[in-house]
């Protein structure tokens, strides 16, 4: 979703697109049977459907050679996995159940039969594990590999998790350990590696938190949530923009992936864990199905992000995660 | 859709993906509220929805720099138009009403502010004209421009036009005039041109046949249909594969765009007209809202494509339209 991209220039672009899109929606007055309940700016769009208590979630996620991955570091199987995992993670972040996927694929000349077979294997294995059916797509030949995945999921009406909804005083939680993917990518680039290395595995084969997402939506009723695709600091910033709030994170409480640095945990992308908020009266358990859930800070009214370091000093949280230069 | 791509190698790839996808669908047993009524292999997928008499159409269409367009020939505004028009044409080919679109965009460094503004203008103008709301997407920076458009539309249950359904004896019709886009592209590349040149305009600003598509689905009840994105010969071949039939085209009856050659009309892509079939007892009018509807041949049992030339000789129709080298 465009909302994933940040900083003045990008946010202005998204704002402009959004305004135009909203104007159109009002003018069109269509789609009464399928009202658009949430458009641009979250992990997925929400469509209503007259006659059911379910809503549709739709997300699209683009992965481009050079920008999101490098051929020399990313095996074909891992790439197939990651393409789908990114879309599934958006559905997880909304608390939904993924149903169908569409894949648009631009294949360059270097992708030979073996490479393509491994790519499909990686993608279909994850699809099978998550019960997702490939319902279509598009194929093209081009100079650079590009893959756009569309995932459609369902969620009970009104229960989807959104970025908007966090209130001052809400407690901020993250799932799992952060920084593992950044550490794994460092190891991929600099040393001999094995997919049995947990950090490398985390980078190459991220697990979309689908079951956790549904638990947060249906049982815990999180006040807001999103997935950590580009890094805690930048993604929290996006959540803050949508919820019109600020946040205070305690660095000592951030669950750092074994071997990773605090910097990687705060700013490294592609962990695909979930960040979510709960009103203070509703406590989160410390884990869900073996995935730790850790309180790392609190939502504030001030619309700025702060980091409280181990010495108790409060400093502005730098927003440094992955972003495209647009 | 993968079904758009042809020839042994590509068809085998699509077949392989399709088999895996179907196996998954059976295994998953999910999506009962949103059953997948049609998956890979047509212009769009069809989803049912419990509790309504409407079905959802979903299509995704990838446009890649170098493969589908060239920056020096295609103005930004025309490109914005074309990206959306391609997706809308798929919805038209299914007889649907387009509702929402998602756009994934990879922007290279050469795309400056002016270029981007014109691109959005072209896209939003067509969206407004067709009553489509942009509901989300994804943005990335990369080396080559790429745009993947997802369009979601609706159609009355059971009324969607499909590629499968043509029967021997059915009459084959096409809308409008063919070869104009190929002629326009030639002029773009070789001469000074104006968008007022009808052929250039046809190439840069194709009109998705949305109203015609709904008429074919609801009133004429066409037995099969698809849009002409890559060329009559290759697209008819795809329809023949899905319907498991053959076809015989009379070259004298092919409506050639003024100034274009028969070769451009048979094999030139990007006209975005519709080809459809009707049982012989149901006649098509000769035009619909000013768009000519021309009978060009007949469906045969033989599973081969034939061309009857002006001298009455029957020769195999060469399948030569645009295809990606995969």
Interface residues (C-beta under 8 A of the other chain):
Chain A: X1 X2 X4 X5 X10 X13 X14 X16 X17 X20 X21 X24 X25 X27 X28 X30 X31 X33 X34 X36 X39 X40 X44 X45 X47 X49 X50 X51 X52 X54 X56 X58 X59 X60 X61 X62 X64 X65 X66 X67 X68 X97 X99 X100 X102 X103 X104 X105 X106 X107 X116 X120 X124 X127 X128 X131 X132 X133 X134 X135 X136 X137 X138 X139 X140 X141 X142 X143 X144 X146 X148 X150 X152 X154 X324 X325 X326
Chain B: X1 X2 X4 X5 X10 X13 X14 X16 X17 X20 X21 X24 X25 X27 X28 X30 X31 X33 X34 X36 X39 X40 X44 X45 X47 X49 X50 X51 X52 X54 X56 X58 X59 X60 X61 X62 X64 X65 X66 X67 X68 X97 X99 X100 X102 X103 X104 X105 X106 X107 X116 X120 X124 X127 X128 X131 X132 X133 X134 X135 X136 X137 X138 X139 X140 X141 X142 X143 X144 X146 X148 X150 X152 X154 X324 X325 X326
